[in-house]
Amino acid sequence: MEDITQNPINDSADLLKSLAAEHQVPLEIAEQMIVLMQKYPDLSIWGSKPELMSQLEKVLKSALDNKLIGME
């Protein structure tokens, strides 16, 4: 029997890729964010939210430094 349940992480990843394309966010950034979503799934107060924020800052700094995105 085939499992017809959908994986919430995959659904979120697909949504993030779709939104990234819609808003002209480079795919590389979306892919890095998907990896972080999988690595830090627990964003509760006692979860990994601070570490995720730190990692997102690094992704954005790298994107700015490599001119993947620009400041308006």
Rosetta silent file (secondary structure, phi, psi, omega in degrees, C-alpha in Angstrom):
SEQUENCE: MEDITQNPINDSADLLKSLAAEHQVPLEIAEQMIVLMQKYPDLSIWGSKPELMSQLEKVLKSALDNKLIGME
SCORE:     score description
SCORE:     0.000 S_00000001
   1 L     0.000  135.851 -178.352    0.000    0.000    0.000 S_00000001
   2 L   -84.430  137.003  177.780    1.319    3.437   -0.950 S_00000001
   3 L   -80.266  115.293 -176.771    1.660    6.094    1.732 S_00000001
   4 L   -96.702    0.650  177.360   -0.398    9.074    0.538 S_00000001
   5 L   -71.882  144.925 -179.578    0.462   11.346    3.450 S_00000001
   6 L   -97.842  145.872  178.840    2.568   14.322    2.501 S_00000001
   7 L   -80.987  119.466 -178.994    5.735   15.288    4.276 S_00000001
   8 H   -57.742  -34.865  178.813    5.277   18.764    5.833 S_00000001
   9 H   -64.994  -43.067  179.510    8.976   19.600    5.305 S_00000001
  10 H   -65.044  -39.612  177.650    8.702   18.792    1.593 S_00000001
  11 H   -62.431  -43.653  179.151    5.530   20.868    1.340 S_00000001
  12 H   -65.363  -39.582  179.312    7.261   23.780    3.060 S_00000001
  13 H   -63.825  -43.925  178.599   10.309   23.414    0.823 S_00000001
  14 H   -62.876  -41.930  178.301    8.141   23.472   -2.299 S_00000001
  15 H   -63.582  -43.289  179.773    6.303   26.529   -1.025 S_00000001
  16 H   -62.823  -42.390  177.678    9.564   28.303   -0.210 S_00000001
  17 H   -62.431  -41.521  179.425   10.961   27.587   -3.698 S_00000001
  18 H   -63.720  -45.672  179.198    7.758   28.859   -5.272 S_00000001
  19 H   -66.424  -37.261  178.728    7.789   32.050   -3.201 S_00000001
  20 H   -61.851  -45.384  179.266   11.480   32.576   -3.905 S_00000001
  21 H   -64.078  -40.958 -178.986   10.873   32.400   -7.661 S_00000001
  22 H   -63.788  -32.826 -176.616    7.859   34.684   -7.384 S_00000001
  23 L  -105.903   16.111  177.053    9.894   37.292   -5.492 S_00000001
  24 L    56.650   39.046  173.408   13.094   36.893   -7.545 S_00000001
  25 L   -89.798  129.424 -179.441   15.082   35.403   -4.676 S_00000001
  26 L   -55.506  140.337 -179.037   17.996   33.340   -6.026 S_00000001
  27 H   -58.069  -33.898  179.769   17.404   29.590   -5.862 S_00000001
  28 H   -58.457  -39.610  179.867   20.714   29.150   -4.006 S_00000001
  29 H   -69.314  -44.099  178.610   19.366   31.150   -1.078 S_00000001
  30 H   -59.595  -41.852 -179.833   16.081   29.232   -1.044 S_00000001
  31 H   -65.387  -39.487  177.222   17.984   25.938   -1.039 S_00000001
  32 H   -64.790  -37.480  179.486   20.171   27.058    1.872 S_00000001
  33 H   -68.703  -35.336  177.617   17.063   28.075    3.799 S_00000001
  34 H   -64.069  -41.744  177.195   15.472   24.665    3.128 S_00000001
  35 H   -60.214  -42.999  179.263   18.547   22.954    4.593 S_00000001
  36 H   -66.274  -37.211  177.647   18.239   25.164    7.679 S_00000001
  37 H   -60.295  -39.758 -179.265   14.508   24.390    7.978 S_00000001
  38 H   -73.419  -35.270 -177.994   15.346   20.691    8.073 S_00000001
  39 H   -74.445  -31.950 -176.360   18.235   21.152   10.499 S_00000001
  40 L  -123.500   69.400 -176.873   16.274   23.350   12.946 S_00000001
  41 L   -75.641  -23.747 -175.387   12.678   22.076   12.990 S_00000001
  42 L   -96.615  102.804 -178.427   11.931   23.006   16.625 S_00000001
  43 L  -104.685   22.453  176.355   11.437   26.757   16.860 S_00000001
  44 L   -69.468  171.495 -179.516    9.826   26.753   20.284 S_00000001
  45 L   -56.957  -32.211 -179.489   11.211   28.937   23.039 S_00000001
  46 L   -98.726    5.518 -178.183   13.318   25.989   24.226 S_00000001
  47 L   -88.830 -144.543 -171.762   14.175   24.868   20.702 S_00000001
  48 L  -107.462   23.448 -177.631   16.786   25.982   18.247 S_00000001
  49 H   -56.969  -46.454  179.926   15.420   29.381   17.237 S_00000001
  50 H   -59.976  -41.857  179.138   18.512   31.402   18.318 S_00000001
  51 H   -66.068  -39.501  177.723   20.865   29.104   16.375 S_00000001
  52 H   -62.114  -43.768  178.830   18.589   29.261   13.320 S_00000001
  53 H   -59.942  -41.639  178.237   18.594   33.062   13.449 S_00000001
  54 H   -61.957  -43.844 -179.544   22.381   33.043   13.571 S_00000001
  55 H   -67.643  -38.395  177.477   22.586   30.725   10.571 S_00000001
  56 H   -63.990  -38.517  176.271   20.075   32.821    8.586 S_00000001
  57 H   -60.420  -40.368  178.648   22.177   35.916    9.254 S_00000001
  58 H   -64.972  -41.132  178.792   25.188   34.088    7.797 S_00000001
  59 H   -62.177  -46.429 -179.273   23.209   33.095    4.677 S_00000001
  60 H   -66.503  -40.520  177.869   22.063   36.674    4.114 S_00000001
  61 H   -62.257  -43.459  179.009   25.531   38.125    4.729 S_00000001
  62 H   -63.015  -41.755  179.051   27.021   35.676    2.254 S_00000001
  63 H   -63.499  -39.942  177.308   24.332   36.520   -0.311 S_00000001
  64 H   -67.802  -45.483 -179.190   25.055   40.225    0.087 S_00000001
  65 H   -62.007  -35.392 -178.734   28.827   39.732   -0.049 S_00000001
  66 L   -93.308    8.727  176.538   28.523   37.621   -3.209 S_00000001
  67 L    57.413   32.664  172.506   26.073   40.076   -4.755 S_00000001
  68 L   -76.149  -29.400  176.265   23.318   37.468   -5.075 S_00000001
  69 L  -134.149  160.673  179.724   21.013   40.048   -3.543 S_00000001
  70 L  -130.351  159.390  176.287   21.252   43.803   -3.170 S_00000001
  71 L   -91.036  137.078  178.530   20.052   46.394   -0.728 S_00000001
  72 L  -103.024    0.000    0.000   17.525   48.885   -2.008 S_00000001
